[in-house]
Amino acid sequence: RAAAEGKWEPDGRGRMAGGWPGLKGDCEALLRAFQEADSVRFEDFASLWRQRRFHTIFYGKIRALEQNKFTKEALALVWPYFLPPYTFQIRVGALYLLYGLYNTQLCQPKQKIRVALKDWPEVMNFQQELLNAQHYDTAYIFRKLRLDKAFYFTAMPKLLSFRVKKASHNAVEAEKEFQDPSDTVAKFATDEVLEELENVHKHYQRMKCLISMDKSQPDKALDLIKDDFVVSFKNMILEHQQWQKDKQKEQALMKRSEDEKERSSQESKGSRRARTLASIKAKSYSTVAQASRSRRHRQVQLESSASGSDRGVTKSPRRRRTNARLQPVTKRNPVQNRETLQTIREEGALGSLSMPVITEDEAEDDEETDDSSNEDFIPTKRKKKP
């Protein structure tokens, strides 16, 4: 959790760079877990709260001013989940989450929950639903917040300023899995409509009995609608709602399985790429590049030492020249030179005269001998005539 770990990086003006990442995800994860628990009891929510150690969300290493801003944003982020179009269970979970955040905050004085006046009638209707459904623990939590004066009533949901544009980081996008399903049948088939339909059906049955020969029961010719019409209609609506819930659960499971498959495929791609890179590196380091024919005297020679460490030994041409200079200079025999000239003349007389090939070693030896002869020659100083 980013808030608990204190990983925020304030910018130069003292504000958090990039808002508070992870706050919305943590709140939605807690609400999702409460929805999967399929309960509206406060003790189930408290166990999830303690299991996730959600009270540590305010333990980030920030200053008092930033703590106030963070608490305000956390409360403003959770508040929209307490309003329609979210389901009854999500609204109850949002109420419990607001209660927990308000009582575990570290601000002094405590930051309040901002409530717009246009949203208050929806809140009061929700309280009445809680009392009618006998969810007394949830109704007690709401009453406790009111007695603690945790609500701050305002004209607008957000703070407005004149000619000031502010980037709203707490804009909550409605999660589809938290919302009530858009069911046209459920919109029209409300409790009031069903009650009115039942009254009309009873009145219709009485009128049939009045015009019949037997006043106790209607004639068979007038028996066009079944007596249990309203009951069967209610059962059909309940079956349709249950089918829609099951369909949503299946879609959610399919989405999770697809996400898991994508993650596994990404991991396999990453591991495959790492293996190919490792094999390429191994091949590149195992092979030794061969030098060209003109530079073979500079080629690295690998020698395996007794200790197991492989190190190459190179012999540079400078070292050769120094070694050759240290050797004594040998004078060439003029008789040998005459013999070589004679053989060259004979080959030229035959008509196939080829250019002599001088190797690099002979050229180097010639240069070294010339250098040594120059070194041996020491000019003598001439004496000036008086």
C-alpha positions as CSV (number, residue, x, y, z in Angstrom):
1,R,0.0,0.0,0.0
2,A,1.5,3.3,-1.1
3,A,0.0,5.3,1.8
4,A,1.2,2.9,4.5
5,E,4.7,2.6,3.0
6,G,5.2,6.3,2.7
7,K,6.3,6.2,-1.0
8,W,5.0,9.6,-1.9
9,E,7.4,12.1,-3.4
10,P,6.5,15.8,-2.8
11,D,7.3,18.3,-5.5
12,G,8.9,21.7,-5.0
13,R,5.6,23.4,-4.0
14,G,5.0,20.9,-1.1
15,R,2.3,18.9,-2.9
16,M,2.3,15.3,-3.7
17,A,3.6,14.5,-7.2
18,G,1.0,12.5,-9.0
19,G,-1.6,12.5,-6.2
20,W,-1.9,9.4,-3.9
21,P,-1.5,6.3,-6.1
22,G,-3.0,3.2,-4.8
23,L,-5.7,4.8,-2.6
24,K,-8.6,4.2,-4.9
25,G,-7.4,0.6,-5.6
26,D,-7.1,-0.2,-1.9
27,C,-10.6,1.1,-1.2
28,E,-12.2,-0.7,-4.1
29,A,-10.4,-4.0,-3.1
30,L,-11.8,-3.8,0.4
31,L,-15.3,-3.1,-1.0
32,R,-15.0,-6.0,-3.5
33,A,-13.9,-8.4,-0.7
34,F,-16.9,-7.2,1.4
35,Q,-19.2,-7.8,-1.6
36,E,-17.8,-11.3,-2.1
37,A,-18.5,-12.1,1.5
38,D,-22.2,-11.7,0.7
39,S,-23.1,-10.1,4.0
40,V,-24.0,-6.7,5.4
41,R,-23.0,-7.3,9.0
42,F,-20.4,-4.9,10.6
43,E,-18.5,-7.8,12.2
44,D,-17.7,-9.2,8.8
45,F,-16.4,-5.9,7.6
46,A,-14.4,-5.4,10.7
47,S,-12.6,-8.8,10.2
48,L,-11.7,-7.7,6.6
49,W,-10.5,-4.4,7.9
50,R,-8.2,-6.0,10.5
51,Q,-7.1,-8.7,8.0
52,R,-5.9,-6.0,5.6
53,R,-4.5,-3.7,8.4
54,F,-6.4,-0.9,6.8
55,H,-5.8,1.4,9.7
56,T,-2.2,1.8,8.7
57,I,-3.3,3.8,5.7
58,F,-2.6,7.0,7.7
59,Y,0.9,5.9,8.8
60,G,2.7,7.5,5.9
61,K,5.7,9.7,6.6
62,I,4.1,13.0,5.7
63,R,3.7,16.3,7.4
64,A,0.5,17.5,9.2
65,L,-0.6,19.7,6.2
66,E,-0.3,16.8,3.8
67,Q,-2.0,14.5,6.3
68,N,-5.0,16.8,6.3
69,K,-5.1,16.8,2.5
70,F,-4.8,13.1,2.3
71,T,-7.6,12.5,4.8
72,K,-9.9,14.9,3.0
73,E,-9.2,13.1,-0.3
74,A,-9.7,9.7,1.2
75,L,-13.1,10.6,2.6
76,A,-14.2,12.4,-0.6
77,L,-13.1,9.3,-2.6
78,V,-15.2,6.9,-0.6
79,W,-18.3,9.1,-0.3
80,P,-19.7,8.5,-3.8
81,Y,-19.9,4.8,-3.2
82,F,-22.5,5.5,-0.5
83,L,-24.8,7.0,-3.1
84,P,-26.8,5.5,-6.0
85,P,-26.4,3.9,-8.5
86,Y,-24.4,1.4,-6.4
87,T,-25.9,-1.7,-4.9
88,F,-27.2,-2.0,-1.4
89,Q,-24.3,-4.0,-0.2
90,I,-21.7,-1.7,-1.7
91,R,-23.5,1.3,0.0
92,V,-23.4,-0.5,3.3
93,G,-19.7,-1.3,2.9
94,A,-19.0,2.4,1.9
95,L,-20.7,3.5,5.1
96,Y,-18.6,1.1,7.2
97,L,-15.4,2.3,5.4
98,L,-16.3,6.0,6.1
99,Y,-16.8,5.1,9.7
100,G,-13.4,3.4,9.9
101,L,-11.5,6.2,8.1
102,Y,-13.1,8.9,10.2
103,N,-12.3,7.2,13.5
104,T,-8.7,6.1,12.7
105,Q,-7.5,9.3,11.1
106,L,-4.6,11.1,12.8
107,C,-5.7,14.7,12.2
108,Q,-6.4,17.0,15.1
109,P,-9.1,18.3,14.8
110,K,-10.7,15.5,12.7
111,Q,-11.5,16.1,9.1
112,K,-15.2,15.8,8.3
113,I,-17.1,14.1,5.5
114,R,-18.2,16.6,2.9
115,V,-21.9,16.2,2.1
116,A,-23.8,18.2,-0.5
117,L,-27.4,19.2,0.3
118,K,-28.8,17.7,-2.8
119,D,-27.5,14.2,-1.7
120,W,-29.0,14.3,1.8
121,P,-32.5,13.1,0.8
122,E,-30.9,10.0,-0.7
123,V,-29.1,9.4,2.5
124,M,-32.2,9.7,4.6
125,N,-34.1,7.3,2.3
126,F,-31.2,4.8,2.7
127,Q,-31.5,5.1,6.5
128,Q,-35.2,4.3,6.2
129,E,-34.4,1.2,4.1
130,L,-32.0,0.0,6.8
131,L,-34.7,0.3,9.5
132,N,-37.3,-1.4,7.4
133,A,-34.9,-4.3,6.6
134,Q,-33.9,-4.4,10.3
135,H,-30.2,-3.9,9.7
136,Y,-29.8,-2.3,13.1
137,D,-26.0,-2.5,13.2
138,T,-25.7,-0.4,10.0
139,A,-28.3,2.0,11.2
140,Y,-26.4,2.4,14.5
141,I,-23.1,3.2,12.6
142,F,-24.9,5.9,10.6
143,R,-26.5,7.4,13.8
144,K,-23.1,7.3,15.5
145,L,-21.5,9.3,12.7
146,R,-24.4,11.9,13.0
147,L,-23.9,12.2,16.7
148,D,-20.2,12.6,16.3
149,K,-20.9,15.5,13.8
150,A,-18.8,13.7,11.2
151,F,-20.8,15.3,8.3
152,Y,-19.9,18.7,6.9
153,F,-22.9,20.0,4.9
154,T,-22.1,22.1,1.9
155,A,-23.8,23.6,-1.1
156,M,-21.7,21.7,-3.7
157,P,-20.0,18.3,-3.6
158,K,-16.6,19.9,-4.4
159,L,-14.9,23.1,-3.4
160,L,-15.3,25.7,-6.1
161,S,-13.0,28.7,-6.6
162,F,-13.4,31.8,-8.8
163,R,-11.4,31.6,-12.1
164,V,-9.3,28.7,-10.8
165,K,-9.0,25.4,-12.6
166,K,-7.9,22.5,-10.5
167,A,-7.2,19.0,-11.6
168,S,-9.6,16.7,-9.6
169,H,-7.7,13.6,-8.6
170,N,-10.7,12.1,-6.7
171,A,-13.0,11.7,-9.6
172,V,-14.5,8.3,-9.0
173,E,-15.5,6.3,-12.1
174,A,-18.5,4.1,-11.4
175,E,-17.4,0.4,-11.3
176,K,-19.8,-1.8,-13.2
177,E,-19.5,-4.7,-10.7
178,F,-20.5,-2.3,-7.8
179,Q,-23.6,-0.9,-9.6
180,D,-27.1,-2.2,-9.7
181,P,-27.9,-4.0,-12.9
182,S,-29.8,-1.8,-15.4
183,D,-33.0,-3.9,-15.4
184,T,-36.0,-2.4,-17.0
185,V,-38.3,-5.0,-15.4
186,A,-37.0,-4.2,-11.9
187,K,-37.7,-0.5,-12.6
188,F,-41.3,-1.0,-13.4
189,A,-42.1,-3.9,-11.1
190,T,-41.6,-2.1,-7.8
191,D,-43.3,-3.0,-4.6
192,E,-45.9,-0.3,-5.0
193,V,-46.8,-1.5,-8.5
194,L,-47.1,-5.1,-7.3
195,E,-49.3,-4.1,-4.4
196,E,-51.6,-2.1,-6.7
197,L,-51.7,-5.0,-9.2
198,E,-52.8,-7.3,-6.4
199,N,-55.6,-4.9,-5.3
200,V,-56.9,-4.7,-8.9
201,H,-56.9,-8.5,-9.2
202,K,-59.0,-8.9,-6.0
203,H,-61.5,-6.3,-7.2
204,Y,-61.7,-8.1,-10.6
205,Q,-62.5,-11.4,-8.8
206,R,-65.2,-9.7,-6.7
207,M,-66.8,-8.2,-9.8
208,K,-66.9,-11.6,-11.6
209,C,-68.7,-13.1,-8.6
210,L,-71.3,-10.4,-8.6
211,I,-72.3,-10.9,-12.2
212,S,-72.2,-14.7,-12.0
213,M,-75.2,-17.0,-11.2
214,D,-73.4,-18.3,-8.1
215,K,-72.3,-15.4,-6.0
216,S,-69.7,-17.4,-4.1
217,Q,-67.6,-18.1,-7.2
218,P,-67.4,-16.7,-10.8
219,D,-68.7,-18.7,-13.7
220,K,-66.3,-20.7,-15.8
221,A,-67.0,-18.6,-18.9
222,L,-65.6,-15.6,-17.0
223,D,-62.5,-17.5,-15.7
224,L,-60.0,-15.9,-18.1
225,I,-57.1,-15.1,-15.6
226,K,-55.7,-17.5,-13.1
227,D,-56.2,-16.8,-9.4
228,D,-52.5,-16.9,-8.6
229,F,-51.6,-14.4,-11.3
230,V,-49.9,-11.9,-8.9
231,V,-47.9,-14.6,-7.1
232,S,-46.6,-16.2,-10.3
233,F,-45.7,-12.7,-11.6
234,K,-43.6,-12.0,-8.5
235,N,-41.8,-15.3,-8.8
236,M,-41.0,-14.6,-12.4
237,I,-39.4,-11.3,-11.5
238,L,-37.4,-12.9,-8.7
239,E,-36.1,-15.6,-11.1
240,H,-35.1,-13.0,-13.7
241,Q,-33.2,-11.0,-11.1
242,Q,-31.4,-14.2,-9.9
243,W,-30.5,-15.1,-13.4
244,Q,-29.1,-11.7,-14.0
245,K,-26.9,-11.9,-10.8
246,D,-25.6,-15.4,-11.9
247,K,-24.8,-14.0,-15.3
248,Q,-22.8,-11.1,-13.8
249,K,-20.8,-13.5,-11.6
250,E,-20.0,-15.7,-14.6
251,Q,-18.8,-12.6,-16.5
252,A,-16.6,-11.5,-13.6
253,L,-15.1,-15.0,-13.3
254,M,-14.4,-15.1,-17.1
255,K,-12.7,-11.6,-16.8
256,R,-10.5,-12.8,-14.0
257,S,-9.5,-15.9,-15.8
258,E,-8.6,-13.9,-18.9
259,D,-6.5,-11.5,-16.8
260,E,-4.7,-14.4,-15.3
261,K,-4.0,-15.9,-18.7
262,E,-2.6,-12.6,-19.9
263,R,-0.4,-12.3,-16.9
264,S,0.9,-15.9,-17.4
265,S,1.5,-15.2,-21.1
266,Q,3.4,-12.0,-20.3
267,E,5.6,-13.9,-17.8
268,S,6.3,-16.7,-20.2
269,K,7.3,-14.2,-22.9
270,G,9.6,-12.5,-20.5
271,S,11.2,-15.7,-19.4
272,R,11.6,-16.8,-23.1
273,R,13.2,-13.5,-24.0
274,A,15.6,-13.8,-21.0
275,R,16.6,-17.4,-22.1
276,T,17.3,-16.2,-25.6
277,L,19.4,-13.3,-24.4
278,A,21.4,-15.6,-22.1
279,S,22.1,-18.1,-25.0
280,I,23.2,-15.2,-27.3
281,K,25.6,-13.9,-24.6
282,A,27.0,-17.4,-24.0
283,K,27.6,-17.9,-27.7
284,S,29.2,-14.5,-28.1
285,Y,31.6,-15.0,-25.2
286,S,32.5,-18.6,-26.0
287,T,33.8,-17.9,-29.5
288,V,37.2,-16.2,-30.1
289,A,37.6,-13.9,-33.1
290,Q,40.4,-14.9,-35.5
291,A,42.8,-12.3,-36.7
292,S,43.4,-11.6,-40.4
293,R,46.4,-13.1,-42.3
294,S,48.3,-9.8,-42.3
295,R,47.9,-9.5,-38.4
296,R,48.5,-13.0,-37.3
297,H,51.7,-12.0,-35.5
298,R,49.4,-10.0,-33.2
299,Q,46.9,-12.8,-32.6
300,V,46.1,-13.7,-29.0
301,Q,47.4,-17.1,-27.9
302,L,45.4,-18.8,-25.2
303,E,47.5,-20.7,-22.7
304,S,46.0,-22.8,-20.0
305,S,47.9,-22.4,-16.8
306,A,48.0,-24.9,-14.0
307,S,45.8,-22.8,-11.7
308,G,42.9,-22.9,-14.3
309,S,43.0,-19.2,-15.2
310,D,43.2,-18.7,-19.0
311,R,45.2,-15.7,-20.0
312,G,46.6,-14.7,-23.4
313,V,50.2,-13.9,-24.1
314,T,50.9,-11.4,-26.9
315,K,54.2,-10.6,-28.5
316,S,54.4,-7.1,-29.9
317,P,56.6,-6.2,-32.8
318,R,58.4,-3.6,-30.7
319,R,59.6,-6.3,-28.3
320,R,61.0,-8.2,-31.3
321,R,62.9,-5.2,-32.5
322,T,64.5,-4.6,-29.2
323,N,65.5,-8.3,-28.9
324,A,67.0,-8.1,-32.4
325,R,68.9,-5.0,-31.6
326,L,70.5,-6.7,-28.6
327,Q,71.7,-9.5,-30.8
328,P,75.2,-9.1,-32.4
329,V,75.2,-7.8,-36.0
330,T,76.4,-10.4,-38.6
331,K,78.0,-9.2,-41.8
332,R,76.8,-10.7,-45.1
333,N,79.2,-12.7,-47.2
334,P,79.8,-11.1,-50.6
335,V,80.2,-14.6,-52.2
336,Q,76.6,-15.5,-51.3
337,N,75.4,-12.2,-52.8
338,R,77.2,-13.0,-56.1
339,E,75.6,-16.4,-56.2
340,T,72.1,-15.1,-55.7
341,L,72.6,-12.5,-58.5
342,Q,73.8,-15.2,-60.8
343,T,70.7,-17.3,-60.2
344,I,68.5,-14.4,-60.9
345,R,70.2,-13.7,-64.2
346,E,69.8,-17.3,-65.2
347,E,66.0,-17.2,-64.4
348,G,65.7,-14.0,-66.4
349,A,67.4,-15.6,-69.4
350,L,64.9,-18.4,-69.3
351,G,62.1,-15.7,-69.6
352,S,60.2,-16.2,-66.4
353,L,61.4,-13.5,-64.1
354,S,59.3,-13.1,-61.0
355,M,59.4,-10.4,-58.5
356,P,61.1,-11.4,-55.2
357,V,58.7,-11.8,-52.3
358,I,59.9,-10.1,-49.2
359,T,58.3,-11.2,-46.0
360,E,57.7,-9.0,-43.1
361,D,60.3,-10.7,-40.9
362,E,63.0,-10.2,-43.6
363,A,62.0,-6.6,-44.0
364,E,62.2,-6.1,-40.3
365,D,65.6,-7.8,-40.2
366,D,66.8,-5.5,-43.0
367,E,65.7,-2.5,-41.1
368,E,67.3,-3.7,-37.9
369,T,70.6,-4.4,-39.6
370,D,70.5,-0.9,-41.2
371,D,69.8,0.6,-37.9
372,S,72.6,-1.4,-36.3
373,S,75.0,-0.4,-39.0
374,N,74.1,3.2,-38.5
375,E,74.7,2.8,-34.8
376,D,78.1,1.2,-35.5
377,F,79.2,4.1,-37.7
378,I,80.6,6.9,-35.5
379,P,81.8,9.9,-37.5
380,T,85.2,11.2,-36.5
381,K,85.8,14.9,-35.8
382,R,88.2,16.6,-38.2
383,K,91.0,18.6,-36.7
384,K,91.0,22.2,-37.7
385,K,94.2,23.4,-39.4
386,P,96.1,26.0,-37.6
